[in-house]
């Protein structure tokens, strides 16, 4: 029996808040809010039929809220059923429009006759949800370099999901000593790096007027010492430098200790460094969830709380914002084309002041591999403070200086993103679940060796 069928769809978005004006076909909603999509199926003949449908949407931006009709993406329903699907816009969703599509995979009539097959799947209906985020406030400070006094403050509103350049506007009579343009990146989830902007000011010295005098004939002398920058040209890979302060001996009464950094690479006046010891004990992400470096809690902590705890404003100015590759850790696994798609599409590079090494960088600078289980170069011991915070150590694996080694996080997510890469106590590359809370943190950063803090 051939039965002609016509499908019509009525879609409506019901919002419990006042909606912003948007283009036709899209409804605005803030991140974290829930939008309900309603599908009504009509059929000419009135005959009862069954159909299998599937909801197609961006899982990274939208989260299906289970209800009595849709508790998963796929559902079998009978003719006449009103379908409602609710979606929560995720907190880390970037501004944009996200298609929501109901696709009929298979349907059959009263006698079991197939009227639609998966091979001829029909896009039944489509609508878009538009996420809007307000601009983020970023404080800007103008500081007297000689006294540390804040001479001027202002707050800028920067758009989410991009990089803006903040240009210094020094008060009258003052000059900026250092960079006058500082890039500030606001990620899709509203995270700001750097969280504050500081310009250091000096009072220009007036140029005195002198009476012209005969130019004396110079007397040859030995060449003066180069007036190079403080550490430029003197630091090489493998050196240890000190920079910043952080609690390490677990005795807060004597103040924070200087942080020792291992130099991994030098490029001109810049050096890539990693902390010599595990400074703290933190999970890659506080919750067991599918996350990448871009949206994990450890990245937020490093570029927020740790940055402000370990470095003063003048030291922060010496940290070079860096484009960070967030590629997943492949290890020795091959999960086929599906995982290849995940690896090529589900992560985004970031710009950070402080980061963790990637698995590729741990291999490049510290010879870390999955097979190298006797690697002294990549082993690390935690500080007393990190041990007190819960850092795990293995007395069977020692560092070069005889201390019990622990394990430490890398920024590379695993291909299955409920895990992330790390370096085990024997120095080899491993993966562990993202909320494992006994791993150490070894911050890494690029530092300006020419800064006058050295």
N, C-alpha and C positions, 0 to 999 in steps of 0.2 A: 504494500500500500504506500503510494507516494502522497505525502501530505505536505503542502506548502506551509511554511511557518514564517512568521515575521516577528522579529525581536525588537522591542523598543525599550529604551532605558531612560529612567528619570534619575538624575543624580542631584543630590543636594548636600551641601556642607552645613552642618549645624554647629555654630560656635557659641559658647557661653560668654564671650567677651565682645567688646566693641571692636569692629573690624576696620582695618586701615583700607583706604582706597587702593585697589589693584586693577590690573588689566582684566578684561572680561574673561571668564573661564577659570579664574584663580581666586582663592580666598586667602587672606593673610592670617597668619597665626604666629605667635611667639614660640620659640624653642621651649620644649617642656609641656606645651599644651596638647590637648587631644582634639582631633578633627574626626567627625563621623561622616562616612560616605554611605549613601543609600542607593541600592539598585532594585528596581521593580521590573519583573519579567511579565510581559503580556503575550498572549498567544491567540491567534485568530479563531481556531476551531473550538477552543475550550477543552480539547482532549488533554488528559493528564499525561505528562511525560516526566522523565527523570533526566538529570544532567549532572555531569561532573565539571566543576569550575575551579579555576585557580586564580588567586590574586597575584598580580605582578607589580612590584614596587621596589624602590631603592631601600634595601635592608640597612644600609649604613646610616641613612637619614631618617627613616620612618620605622617605628616599632608597632607591630600589630598588637592591639589590646584585645585579649580573648573576650568573647562574649558568647551568648547561647547559640549564635548562628555560626560564627567563625571563631573556632579555637585553634585553627591552623590555617596555613595559606590555601589548602585545598579542601573542597567541600562538595558533597553530593546533596542535591536538593530536588524537590518536586515542584512542578509547575504551580505558580501562584504564590510561592514563598517570597516574602519581602526580605531582601538581603541587606543587612547593615554591617559594615566593617569599620571599626574605629582604629585610628592610628595616632600614636603619640609622636610628636616631632622630637627627635633626640636632641639632647643638650648640645652635642658637638656638631649638629647639622649646620653646614655652611649655608649662607643665604642663597636662595634659588628656588626654582620650581621643580617639583618632583611628580612624575606621572604616577597615577594609580589606575591600573587596568584590570578589568575582570575578563578573563579569557575562558570561553567554553571549550573544554577539551573533548567532551563526548556527550551526546544526548540520544535518547531513544523514545519512540512512540509507544502507544498502548500495546501493540503486538510485538514489541521488541525490535521493531525496525529501526536501524540506525539512520538518523537524519543528519548527523554530524560526526566526523571522525577526528582523531587527534591530528592526522595528517593535514586536514583542512581546517585546523583550529581557527576560529573567528575571533577577532578583537571585538568584544561585545560592547565595551564602553570605555571611555577614558576621561579623566579629569585631572587637574593638577592642584597640588598643595604648595603654597608659596610661603617660605619661611623668611621672616624679616628680623633683623637684629639691630638694636639701637647702637649708635656709636659708643665707644669706650672712652672714659676719662683717663688721661695720662698726665700726671703732675710733672712740671718742668721747674727746675731750680737753677738760680744764678748765684754762684758762691764765690766770695772773696777768697782767692787762693792763699793769701797771706794769713788770714785770721780764721777762715772756715765759716765766717758769718754768711748767712743766707741774705742776699741783698734784694732778691726779687723772686716771686713765685707766680706761676700761672698754670692754668689747667687747659689742656687741649682736648678736643673731641675728635677721635680718629676712627675711621670706618673699619668695620670688622671684615676680616678675610683679605688682607693685603698689607703692603708695606708703605708707610708714609715717611717722608723726610721732615724732621723737625729742624728748622733753621734758627740759630741764635739771634736774639734781639737784645743786645746788651744795653743796660741803663746808660744814660748820658755820662761821658767822662770815663767809661770803662771799656776794656777790650777783652775779647775772648782769647784765652790762652789754650790753644788746642783746636780740636775739630769744631767747626761751626755748623756742620750739618750732620745730624745723627739719624740713621734709619731706625724706625720703630715698626715692628711687625705685630699685627693683631690677628691671631688665628681665628678659624671659623667658630671655635667655642669661646671666643672672647679673651683668650689668654694673651697677655701683653709681654713682649720681650724687646728691649728691657722694660721692666715695670715702671721705672722712673728715668727721667732724662736730667742730667746735670751738666751745666756749662761752668767752667772755672774762669774767673775774671781777674784781671790785673789792672792796676792804674798805670797807664802809659807814662813813662818818664819823659819830661819835656827835653827837647834837644837844645843844648846850650849853644850860644853864639860866641865864637872865638875870633880874635883878631888874627888875620893871616900872618904867618911867620915863614921865614925861609925854611925850605925842606932840608933837614940834615941828611948828610951822606950816611947810609946805614952801615953799621959794622957787622961783618959776617959773624953769626953765632950758630950754635947747634940748632937743628930743627926742633921746633916746639912739639910737644906730645900731641897726638891727634885729639881734637876736641869732639870725639865721637860720643854717641849716646851711651847711657850708663852700662848696658849689657850687650849692646850691639857688637857683633864680631868677637865676643869673648865666650859665648855659650855654644856648646855642641851637643849632639845627641848623646845620651848616656849621663849627662851632668845632672846634678841635683841643685835646684834653686828653691828659695823660700819666697812665699807670696801669700798674703792673707793669714787669718787666724781662725782656728776652730778648736773647740774643746776636744782633747785627745787623751789626757792622762786620767780622766774621770774625777778630777779634783777641781771643782768650780771655784774653790777658794783662792787658787793661785792664778786665775784668769785663763784665757784661751791661749793655746800654743800656736807657734808659727807652723804653717802647713808646708811640708816638703813635697816638691814636685819633681818627677822624673821627666827629663826632656826627651821626647821621642823624635822630633824633627825640627829643624831650623830653616826658615825661608826668609832671608833678608833680616828685617828687624822683628820678625814674628817667630814664635816658637810654639809648637804643639806640646802640651805637657799633660801628665796624668798624675794624680796623687800617689805618692810612694806607698802609702798604707790605705787600708779600708777605713774611711773616716766615719762612716755611720752604717747602720743596718736598717734597710728599708725593703719593702716589696717593690717589684716593678710596677704593680698596680694594686691598690688597696682592695679591690674586689676581684673575684674570679670571673673574668669577662673576656670577650674577644676584643683585644686592644692592640694598638701599634704604638711605636715611639711617639707619634704625633699627639695621641690623646691619653697616654698613660699618666698616672699620678706622680711617678718618679721624675718625669721631665718637668712637671709643674713645680714640684718641690725644689729641684735643683735651680731653676731659673727664678724662683721666688724666695722662699724662706732661706735656703742655703746661701744664695747669692748675697742677700742682705745680712745674714749672720756672719759670713766669713770675710766679707770685703766691705771696706768703707767706700764712700762715693768716689774718692780719687782712685782707689784700686779698681773699682768697677769700670772706670773710664779707660783703664789699660787692658780690659778684656775685649777681644775683637769678636763682634758678632760673626757667626760662621754658618754658611749653608751646609746643612747636615743631611747626608744620604741615609734614608730610612729603609733601605732594602731589607727584605726578610733574610734570615739565616737558612740556607738551603741544607746544610749538613751533607750527609751522603744519601739522602732520600730522593726518590723520584715518584711523585704521586700522579703523574700524567698531566693531560692538558687542562683539567679543571684547576689543579693547583697552580699551574703556570699562569692561568688567567688571574687567580687570586694574587699571585706574586707580582704581576705586572700592573694590576689595577687597584688594589685595595690599600696601598700605602702612599703617603705623601711625604716629600722631603720637607724639612723645616729649617728655620733660621734660629739658632740658639747662641747664647753666650756660654752656657755650660751644658755639657752633654756627656754621654758615655761613649766609649769606643764601640765601633761596630765589630761584628765577627771578622770582617775582612781586615779591619785595622788591627785587631788583636793578632791576626795572623801576620800582617805586614811588619808590625813593630816589635811583637813579642813572640813570634814563631808559634802561636797557639793553633793547634789543629785537633781534630777528634782523636787522632791516633797518638799524638805526642803526650804520653802520660807521665813523662819524667822531665817536664819542662820547668826548669828553675826560673827561667826568664819571665814567665807570666804568672808565677806564684806570688801571693800577697798575704800579709798578715794584718789582721784588724787591730785598731788601736784599743786601748783599755776602755775608752768610751763606747766604741762599737761593740765590744764584747759585752759590756753592761747592757747595751740595747738589744742583745740577743744574737749577735753574730756567731755562727757555727765555725768551729775549727776542727781539723783532723790532725791529731798528734802523730799519725803515721806519715804525714807529708809535711816537710819543713821547708821554709824559705831559705835563701842563701845565707841569711844571718842567724839561722838556727831556730827561728820562731815557728810555732804551729801555724800552718797555712789554713786560710778559709777560702770561700768561693765568692766571686763577685760578678755583678750583672754587666752585660753588654746591652746596647740599645736595640740590636736586631731582633725583631719579633720572629717567632717560628712560623713556618708556613701555615700551621694550624695555630691561630693567633690567641689561643688560651695559654700559650707558653712563650717564653723569650729565651734568648741565648745568654750564656754566662761562661765563666772560666772556673773550672773545678779546682779543688785544692791540690790536685796533682799537676795542674797547669794545662789541662786539655779543655777543648770546647765541649759544652754540654747545653742542654735546654732544660728548663724547669717551669713549672706552672707560675703564672704571673703574680699570684698572691702569696707565694712562698716568702716567709718573713724572716729568714735567717741568713740572707745573702748580704754581702757588703756592697757599699757604694764607693767607687773610685772615680770621682769627677774628672773630666778632661776639659781642656779649653785651649784656645789660641790666645797668647798674651803678647802685648807690644813690649819688646825688650828695650825700646827706646824711651819708655815712660820714665818720668823723673822720680817715680816711687822706688826705683831700684838703686 
